[in-house]
Amino acid sequence: MLKLLNWNKRIIVLAAICTFVTACSSTSKDTSDEQAALKAKNEQALAESGYKCRSVKLTGSHIATRVCDTTRQREEREQDAQKMISDVVNGAPPPQSK
């Protein structure tokens, strides 16, 4: 019985390997051309929106985290920070969480 189970496991592993090998070899040039065109289109859209990534070390950590955002998001974050500073200087109460 044990030998039969080992044999079944071998057949399953062999079938999985064959499936993996044939699936990897079945990609066509047309698919890679389409993927390249989509990649170029996406990169152009990201460049137009001002999309940038940078590494940021968070307070209390030596491990950098990758942060990606658009120009609009960076501008909004800067405006929020300026508003918070002016509120503190002018004595406005801090925002309450919901």
N, C-alpha and C positions, 0 to 999 in steps of 0.2 A: 504494500500500500504506500509506503514511504517513497519507494522508487517511482511509483506512478505520479505522486505529487511533485517530485523533483522534475520529472519529465514534463509535466504540464506547465510548471513554472518556466522551464527552458523554452518551451514552445511560445508562451506568452511574451517572454522577453525578446525572443527572436522576431516575433511578429511586430512588436513595438519598434524595434530597431529598423526593420524593413520599412515600416510605415514612415518613420522619421526620415530615413534616407530618401525615399521616393518623394516625400512631400517637399523636402528641401531642394531636390533637383527639378521640381516641376515649375519653378518660377520662370516666367517668360521675359523677354526683352521689352515687350510692350508694357508690361506691368511696371518695370523699372523706369521706363520713359515717362509713364503717367505719374509715378511717384516723384520723379525729379521735377516735373512740371508743377505739381502741387507744392513741393517743397519751395521752389523758387517763388511761387505766388504767395505762399505764407510768409516767407522772409521779406518780400516786398511790402506786404500789409503791415508786418511788425515794424519795419523800418519807417513807414509812413506815420505810424502812431507814436513813434518815439520810444518804442519798447527797448528797455535796457535791463541787464542783469548785473548785480554786483554782490560781492561777499561782505557780510556785515557780522561783526562779533557782538553778540548780545551782552548786556551787562551781566557780569558774574560768570561768563563762560569764555573759554579760550578757543572754542570750536566755532568757526565761521559758518554762517547760514547764508544760503543763496537767496537773494531777494530780487524779484523781477517785477517791473511796473512800467506804466506808460508815462509820457510827459504830463498828461492831465492828472494822473494820480499823484505824481510828485508835486505838482503845483497845488492841488487840493490839500495835500498833507502839509505843505509849507504854509498855506493860508490858515489852516486850522491851528498850527503852532503859533503863528503870529497873533491870531485872535486870542488864544489862551494866554499868551504873554501880556497882551494889552489888557485883558480882563483882570489879570493878577495885579498889574500896575495900577489900574483904575479902581481896584477894590471890589470888583463884581464877584458874586459867589460862584464857586466852582459848579460845573454841571452835575446834576444828580443822575445816577444810573436808574434805569427803568426796571 
